[in-house]
Structure formats: structure tokens, C-alpha cells
Amino acid sequence: MNKIIYISFAIFTFLSTNVGLSQEQNIKSVTIEDAQQLLADGAMLVDVREDTEVTKLAFQTCEVIHIPLSQLEDRVSELPKDKNLLIACRSGQRSKKAIKKLQSYGYENLANLTGGIKSWQAKGYAVVVDGVKPAKKACCSKQKTEGKGCCSKKGKLKSSCGSKQKTM
């Protein structure tokens, strides 16, 4: 009897641990530097922080849409399924929840921004602070992205990209 209980407990522990790991493994995470390359190649950044957070500190990049996690289910149709989506929040935790929700709606090309906007800002990439925008878009601020995506060879935002930030 004790063997059956022990074996059952071992199987339960193994399955519980592996199910948790497999859910986490289904979430691709990218560094801030890798995110810059993805954005330069045409990915869309999806900021899932709440309105009050974005008002104080926002991503400044070529293509970003703000859909708070609390509104994601109602607004999921605003996101393209045929594009790479880089999901971001303050530190990288809520974005993981958003990815799980998006996966349940059939989205596949998703990546979590490791460290969120905190790491983005700490690495020196452009942000909007209290509505004040920097002079240069983040996707154009590093030489390795010049001439790619929304950036001209001179490191300036291409006019065809315009300001694609969508907040609602």
C-alpha cells in the first residue's frame, strides 16, 4: 500500500513539475538587444501595462501598440496573427500572462521582452517620460539597426513608418 502511495506521489510530482516547465518553455523570451533587432526587422511591440503606467513611461519605438492586459481579451482582434509580436510590460511577468492568453487565441509568433520597460530604459533605449519624447526613435538609436525596418541608413526614422504608436 505504501509503495502505491509513494509511486502515485512521485508520478504526481513529476507531472506537476513538467507541466509547469512545459508551459514556461512555450514562452520565448528575448533580451533587449534581440528585441531591437526584431523591431528593426518589422516586429510589433505590444505593451500590456495599464494606462496609468504608460502615461508616466512609454516605449518609444517604430511600431508599438498599447493594449492593457486587463483589456486584452476584448481587443485581441487588433493584433495581427501574421506578424512577430514582442510582448512587454514593466518587468516581464504580466507579458508572460498575455502570451499565454494570446496563445489560447491561436497566436504563435510571440516573444516576451525580458525585463520589460525597466530593462529597456536601463539599457539606454528611448522612452517617453510624462509625454516628453526623445529626439530619436529607439529602433534608430543603435548603429546595427540603421538601414533596417523603420530606420534609414542615416539612423533616422523613415517617413513611410511615421508614428505608429497606437494607444486606446
Buried (B, 14 or more C-beta within 10 A) or exposed (E): EEEEEEEEEEEEEEEEEEEEEEEEEEBEBBEBEBBBBBBBEEBBBBBBBBEEBBEEBBBBBBBBBBBBBEBBEEEBEEBEEEEBBBBBBBBBEBBBBBBBBBBEEEBEBBBBBBBBBEBBBEBEBBBBEEEEBEEBBBBBBBEEBBBBBBBBEEBEBBEEBEEBBEEE
